[in-house]
Amino acid sequence: MTYIARAEGEPMRPPAFVISLDFELHWGMSDIVTTPDHPYVRHLLGARRAVPAMLDLFRERHIRATWATVGYLFAENRETLRRFSPARRPHYTNPVLDNYRLTIGDDEASDPLHYARSLVDLIAKTPGQEIASHTFSHYYCHEEGQTPEDFKADLVAAMAIAKHAGHQPGSLVLPRNQVDEAYLASIREAGFHCYRGNPQRAGFSRHHRDATWRRALRLLDSYIDLTGHHGIQWHNLKGDPLDIPASMFLRPRRGLPHLDAMRLRRIKNAMRRAAKRGEIFHLWWHPHNMGDDTDANLRDLAAIIGCFQSLSIEYGMRSMSMGDVLMRHEQATTAPSTT
């Protein structure tokens, strides 16, 4: 098998299949779900069944993945949350975005949508899984009413509560992929060494008021190749913290066989192109995306992993977490030149 060097004198690096998950439970729909009897609660609770099932699949197929976890989910109880919550908090102009307004239960048993320490521990015990951060409070970097100081306080709290649970996250995923370059220094100072950026394609930069055409383009692009394959060349990785851009979002099944088949074909074609070119393909989703129709969604995930395994044999593609990509990048950039 042959690895492709992407720049003259650069050490050989294999194509990579990277998975990152935004592990957030209630925060995935906090602007929609406002009552315990809301129809989407069943959908969110389904994520608690989907996470162990995904971990079983990852363990069986030797898949490495990054789990970007909201800080609240590391807590055992309300007292832990109180102790680690930052004194400085954002004051979003839109109060619906303020996650500190939420009514939080006493612990995981009484409030399984806002605590998930047992699932975090299960993820950490599964080989190849990286515990990362999704900020403390599901923080929105592009929304009006928050400041750089608020953001820094949130990240400090996120790191502290993760350490309390026995983890030292080095990777960060920002909610809604709202990356603000002015905040990169705060990310680095808080101890994070890499983050998930956005694809460098039209329609994929994230803004607090995403235009309808942007959302429509991203939706259509999940089924039809409108913007390219979004593979990432190793030598294009840059920044401190390192920007590891997303390639595609794994949307849940629609229950329409032809459309669902188009979605899988789109992802597999992009993966194959990345493997052929020695690139990184970075797939992401939320556990709650598989909270409904879980078995069918897991079959689709298994099919994607099966595609990766074929590409691994044919092109040497490797499964990597975001932390693995960071380590491989650092090794390559510090290695003696081969020229």
N, C-alpha and C positions, 0 to 999 in steps of 0.2 A: 504494500500500500504506500502511496506517496502523499506527503503533506506538501502544501503549497506555501512557499515563502512569499509574503505579500510586499516586501520591500528589499532592495538590494542590501545584503549584509545582515538582514534580520534573521534570527534563529527560526528554524522550522517550528510551526505550531499547527496542531490538528484542527480541523473544523469542529465546532462545538455546538451542542444542543443545550441551551440554558433555559431553565424554568424558574420563574419567580411567581409567588402567590401573594396577593394582598389579603392577609388574614385579619378580618375586621368584624365579622358577625354584624351586630346591630348597626355599626357605623357605615356599613355598605348601603344602608337605606334610611339613615337617621333623619333625612329630610322628607321621608315618606311615611315611615312607620312611627306613629305617635301614640298608639294604644296597644295593649297586650292582645286584643282581639282582632287586630288588623290582619287582613288576608295574607300579607307577606310574611307574617311571623312564622307561619309553617315553613315557608321557603327558607327563612334564615335559620330556623332550628334544624332544617335538613342539612345544613352545613356541618353540624356536629356529628351527623352520621357519615357525611361525605369525607371528612378529614381522615378518620381511621381507614376508610376504604381506599383512599388515594395513597395513604402511607403503605398499606399492604401491597398495592400495585407497584409502588416505587421500590419497596424492599425486594419483591419478587423479580423485578426487571433491572435492578441495580441502577436506579435513576436517582441522580442527585438534584436537589432543588433548594431554593431560597424561600423561606416563609417570613415575609415582612409583617410583623405582628404589632397591632395597636397596643400601646403601653398598658391600658386598662386591663387587657387580657392576661397580663402577667400576675395580677393581684390575686391573693387568696380571699380577701374580704374587704369590706368598706374601710376598715381602719388602715389597711395597707394603702388603699387609694388615697385616703386623706393624708397619710404621711408623705407620699411621693408626689402628690399633685403640686404643680408650680404655683407660687404665690402670684406671679405675673401671668395673666391670661389674655387672650385676644378678645376684642370687643367688636365682633363682626357687625357690619351695618345691617345685614340680614340675620335676625336673631335665630332663625331656623338652623343656621350653621353652627351655632354655639352648642357644642356637645356637653359643656359643663351644666347646661340647663336640664339634662336628662335625669330622670328619677332612677337611681341605681339601687339595687337590692343589697342584701347583706353579704351574700357570697354566691358561689357558683351553683349550689343546689337550689337556691331561691331565685336566682337570676342568671340563667344560662346564656343569655344574649349579651351580657356585659362582663362576664368573667369566663375565662377558659384556661385556667392554670393546668388543669388535668390534660387538656389537649396540647398545650405548649410542652409539657413534660413528655407526652407521647411522641411528639414531633422530634424532640431533642434526643430521645432514645432510639430513634430509627436511623440506621446507618445512612450517611451521605446527606442528611438534611441540615441546612444552615438556618439558625434562628437569627433573623434580621429585625429591623425596626420599621414601623409604619407611622412614626411619630407617637407621642404620648396620647394626644387627644383627637387623632385623625385631623391634623392641622391643615388648613387651606392657605397656601402661600400667596395666592393671587386674589383673595377676597378682600374687599374693602373693610377697614376697621381694625386690621391687625398690623403689627409693626415688626421690624427685624429683631427687636429686643424680646418681643413676645415669642417669636419663633425660636430664638436661642434658648429661652427658658423652657420651652416645650421639649426641645431635644435633650437638654440636660436632664429633665425629668424622665424622658424615655430611656436614656442610658442608665440612669440610676435604678429604675424599677426592674429593668432587664438584669442588671447585676445582682439585685436582690434575689431574683429567681435563679441565679447561677449562670447567667449568660453575658457574653461580651460581644454584642453585635457590632460588626464592622461594615455591614451593608445597610443602605437606607432606600426605601421606596416612599415617595411623597404621595399623599392622597390625591387622586385624580391626575396623577403625574404632573402636578403644577410645579414645575421647576422654575425658580427665580434665580438667575445668575448672581444677583446681589446677595443671595443667602448662602452661596457656596462656602464662603469663609466660615460661617457659623456651623455648617455641616462638618467641615474639617476640624474645627476647634472642639466640637462635641465628641470627637473620636471616631467619626465614620470615614471610611476610606474609599467607598464607592457608592454610587447611587444609580437608579434606573432612569435614564433619560428618555426622550421621545424620539421616534423615527424622524430622520431629516428629510421629510417629504411634505408636500403641500397638504394642509389640513390636519397635521398631526401635532403641531405645537398646541399646548393647552392654555386656555385663557379662562378667566373667571366668568366671562359671558361668551361661551362658545357659540359662534354663529351657527344657524341651522344648517347651512351648507356644509360646514365642517363636520358636524355630527352625521349628516347624511352621507358624506363622502366616506367617512370611516366605516359606517355600516355597510355600504355597498362594497367597499374594498375588502371586507371580510369574506365576500363570496365571489367577487370578480376582480381580476388583477387590473386595478386602475392606477396604482401608484408604485408598482414595482414589487420586488420580493423582500426588500428590507433586510437583507443579510448585512452583517457588520464585518468589515475588514479589520483584522487584528491591528494593523498599523494605524488605523484611524481612531483607535481608543485613545482618549486624551483627558487631561484635566487632573486636578488634585483638589477634591476627591475625584476618582476616575468615573467618567460617564460611561455606563454600559447601557446603550440604548435598547429599548424594546423593539422587537420586530413585529409581532402580531399579538392580538388579544384573542384568546380562545372563547368565542361566544358560546353560550349554552344552546342546546338543541331547540329548534322551533317546532318540531313535530311535523315538519313538512319534508318528506324523504328526499325530494329532489334538491331542495334548498340546503338541507343538512349535508347531503353528499357534496354539494358545491363548496361548502365551507371547509370540509375535510380535505378535499382535493386542492383547494387554494393553499392550505397550510403545508400539505405534503409536497406540493410542487416547489414552494419556497424553501422548504427544508432541503430538498434534493439539490436545488441550485446552490444553496449555501455550502452544502457538503462538497459539491464539485469544485467550488471556487475557494475552498479552504477558509470559509467564513464562519462567523457566529450567527446562530439563529436563536433569538430570545423570545420565548413564548410566555405569556402571562395570563392569569385569570384570578378570580376570587373563589374561595371554597364555596361560598353561597351560590355561585353560578351553577353548581352541581347539586344544590340542595333540593331541587325538584327534578323528578324523573332521573334520580341518581344513577340507577343501573344503566340506563341508556347512555347517559353522559359519560359514565366510566368506560363503557364499551368504546365510545369514540376516543377517549383518552388512550385506551389500550391500543387502538388502531394507530394513533399517532406515535406512540412509543414503539410499536411494531415497525413502523416506517423508519424511525431512528435506528432501531437495531439492524435493519437491512443496510442503512447508510453507514453504520459503524463497521460492518463487514466489508462493504464495497469501497468506502472512502476513508475509513479510520475516524469517523466522527465520534466525539466523546461527549458523555453527559457531564455537565459542569454546573455548579452553583455560581452565583455572582462572586462569592468569595474565591472560588476556584479560578475564575477568569482574572480577578485581581491578582492573585498569586502568580498565575502564568504570565500575565502582562509584566509584573515586576521582575520576574526571573529573566524574561526576554530583554527587558530594557536595561538590566544591569549586567547581562552577560557580555563577555568580551566580543568585540566585532569579529566576524568571520572573514572580513575583507582584508 
